[in-house]
Each structure stands twice: as C-alpha cells, then as structure tokens.
Amino acid sequence: MPSPAPTHLAGDALVDWLQHAWAHPAPDEAGTQIGARLTQQMRRAILERVVPPAHRLPSTRALARALRIARNTVVPVYEQLRAEGFVVAGQGSGTYVCRIAPDAPPAAAKATEPAEAPRAASPLAFSRRGRRYHSHPLHEFWTRQPFCPGQFDLALFPFRLWNRLQQRQLRRADPIQLEQGEPGGAPELREAIADHVRATRGVHCAPDQVIITDGTGESIDLVARLMCDPGDTVLLEDPGYWAATQVLSDHGLRLRPSPVDAHGLPPPVLRPGERAPRLAYLTPSNQFPTGGAMPLARRLEWLRFAARHGTLLLEDDYDSEYRYEGAPFPSLQGQDAAGRVIYLGTFSKTVYPGIRVAFLVVPQGLQRVFADASADFYRDGDQLVQQVLADFMREGHYAAHVRTLRREYALRREAMLRALAEALPDEFATRRLSVVSGARGVHLTLALPDEIDDRAVAREAIAHGVTAIPLSVYAMRVRWRGLVLSFAATPVARIAPLVDALAPLLRNALAR
Ligand SMILES: Cc1ncc(COP(=O)(O)O)c(C=O)c1O
C-alpha cells in the first residue's frame, strides 16, 4: 500500500484516520477487496466518532485521491453507507454523517482508559442469569476424566444393531424423516415409550400424554413456561440437580431449596396462611446427587400434599433403569390418582448421551397444549433418530440393552465399593467416610465430615487424573461435603487403580 500522500485534505480527521487504517489493516481485513475494506473502515470511523454526526464527508474524488485509489471504488462505498444509514446525501450536494448512536462513547474515551483495566472477553455484559450460570462452581470440576458423571461406556452400545435399524429406516426414505414431525414427537416413539414406562415404571399413560423433548432441561423448561408464573414458589431438593435449579430460576420462579434426608425430600410443613409451592421438583427413585430413595409412605404424603394444595409434582425419573438390589419402587406418577404429577424420563443414560431424546408424561387434559408448545418453542427433534429409537424399543432391543448395562454397571459399582473399602478401611471403620447412595444409579456418593473442603479434594483428584464432583457444588443452603463418583464409563479392571489414585488424597484430607 502506498504511503499516505499529503493532499489538500490532510488534516481532515477522517482522511488521516483512513490513511492510517489503510496502512495498518486489521487481521480480519486482510485479503478483503479494496471497496469492502474501505466500507468497513468508514463504518468503524463513523461508529467510533472519528467523524462526528453531521460532519460532511470529503467528496468521493477527494477521498480517492487521498487514498490513491480509483474514484469508482469510492463511489459504491458511499452508496453502500447511504443504504445502510451511516450517511445521508445533503440537499444540494455533499454527503453527511448520520446521528446513529448518541450514547456510543467517543473514540477518544478509549485512549483515556487506564492501561491496566481488565480486558473483558467481550464488551457485552452478561445478564444476572448469565452471570449465575457462568459462575456456577460445577464448571470448575466438569472434565472428561474417569469417574466424572455424564459419561458412559460406549463400547457397550450395540452399534451394529443400531446402524442396521438406522439403515432400514433410511432405505424407507420416508419424507417424514426429514420433516419437522408431529407436535409431541414421532407417534411410534410415543407409543413405544408409553408401553415401556407402563410396564417397567407403573406409569399410567396413553401415548398422546408422552411428549418428546431433546433433553431433561427442555422438559423442565416446558413445564416452567406452561405451568408457572414468575414469582411462583418452587420447592427444590437441596442438594439437587443444578440444571433443574438453573432452568426454574431462569423463569423468575422463587426457589425454595429444602434439605433432603436419606429418603429424599419430605413435603413441607406450611405455616398458617403460608401459600403452598406451585411446583416441587423431585427425584424420588434416586435422589440426585445423594442417592436416597423415597419410601412409599413419603410418596403418599407428597401425593396427599399435592392434592390438598394444588402443587404440581415434577418427578424426574432420570436413571430409574438402574436398580441392583430388590424390586424398583414404582413411579410416583403411577401412584397418583389426582393428575398432579408430571413424569420426566431421558434416554441419555441408557442409549447414548448424545442422543438428545427425553420425554415428559403429562396428565390427561394437558397433552395437546404441551405437544403444540413443544413444537412451537423447540420443534420436534430429529425424526429419523426418533423412528430408529422406536424400532429399537418395539423390537425388544432396548430392554435387552438395559439388562446388559444393568448387569455390567452392577459389577462396576461393586468393584468401586470394593476398591474403596480396601484402600480406605480405617476411614470407613471410623465412619469419617461413608457411602450414602443406595444400590442404584450410575454413581456412588461418598459423604465426608462437614469440616472437609471437598472442593480442595476434588481439585487434587483432577490433578491426579480422576474426577470426583464435590457434593458441595450441588448444595444451595445446606452443608453437605462429599464426592460424587460415576462408575458407568470405567471398565471393572480399571476401577481399582483409579480408586488407588484417589484414596491417598482422601486419607490425607481426613487425617488433617
Ligand atoms: C437429575 C438428572 N436428571 C436428568 C438428567 C439427564 O438430563 P438429559 O436428559 O438432559 O441428558 C441428569 C443427567 O445428569 C440428571 O442428573
């Protein structure tokens, strides 16, 4: 690029600025055409108030001469800026800068900022909700290392079979596979899910009460949108599932975290005149993350509470397929005669985490609105995947796959329990360390004494190649200290060596 030539316009701030910019193109300008680059630079000059509103631009001829480019490069640039509303043509002649952003800080203000001012990743500020999400302590501990929850052993997934079902669906080449689908999801899948949850979880439902979503977060979002108003009170398990808390609080609901015990969350005792919560989020079959199960008596208490006070119970049955001892408790929904329970299920823990198929079972009378709203807000998901999953379920493969997983996970759970008991016998004997989760689910929950900094232990563990999520990150008001260790993704033979890497850290923390 030629060096700036002195012209009769020298001294014009815009020309000086453009000449400088011209000689020092920004990285994102490299390789762009001259006209496009000039348009971009002039936009910046106007937005940064190098030229103030109402300022008359140099003529196209004068600017072309100053920048040593052809005038017919400059003319379309002015036209483009006029079309975009950056400049207007004057009544007689001349082109003038528009008043665009009265509150934009003048460019000069930038130079006066203290040099040590922290550099924001983006000049845009997060909302309060955004900050709440961004600052959640869980982010620090989420990894892809062994024992981190949310991971599964895909070597156990019947890829060939799944591919065959997928190919068969693709061969059908049914245009519906490429469509948005019916509100509520693929009818075949809704039917297969209804059959499955009726048989295995005692859920009462017809297929049209099943609404397919792309994850539990979306299911909860839908419930919050349709069933709650900002300011309504929501009762939450404490500690509890952080994503549910996040979604519900993002809807402006008043969160009321309430401590869980070994049997999950008890119904609240209302003070005279106190309004009952609009909604209670519950994981009765395997409280997340402490691993307690709610006995029948408490379930009936909840159902009576809901019927008396009009509270909606949101039952998240996220990993109910995994029970290793005795018969599973049937769902709360199946025990409800008053239509007060919305049941949530997911396939991310049984099929594969990326499948993004989850579902709600809504009470009779709500299904039409839920299906339509789901379609309007989020669309109906991947129809091909839904068809394949429907075949997988209807042909008995899903039940067989879950049986395989259940057998394997039972072994992994035992291996983890055994390895912990062997590595930390004194700590268990003195009860400074205990396993509080029951024989279900895909993680163990270890409780630690209150004074232990579980986050410090978890940080050390990550540095040693093992991820244990500190229990305290799931707690809101209560004080729970401990670690959550998932055994789902780690084959039996690898469990003991990994526990051996973690054990000295726990021993040291408990000895301090
Ligand atoms: C309590 C709870 N519910 C639901 C889920 C599953 O969520 P999704 O369906 O989005 O995979 C999880 C996953 O960790 C969970 O812990």
The ligand as an ORCA input file, in Angstrom:
! r2SCAN-3c Opt
* xyz 0 1
  C     -31.170    -35.486     37.945
  C     -30.934    -35.604     36.462
  N     -31.981    -35.544     35.644
  C     -31.819    -35.669     34.316
  C     -30.581    -35.862     33.756
  C     -30.458    -36.074     32.268
  O     -30.535    -34.962     31.530
  P     -30.609    -35.064     29.936
  O     -31.912    -35.682     29.591
  O     -30.557    -33.635     29.511
  O     -29.448    -35.840     29.453
  C     -29.467    -35.886     34.573
  C     -28.124    -36.009     33.977
  O     -27.114    -35.899     34.594
  C     -29.642    -35.786     35.962
  O     -28.606    -35.860     36.797
*
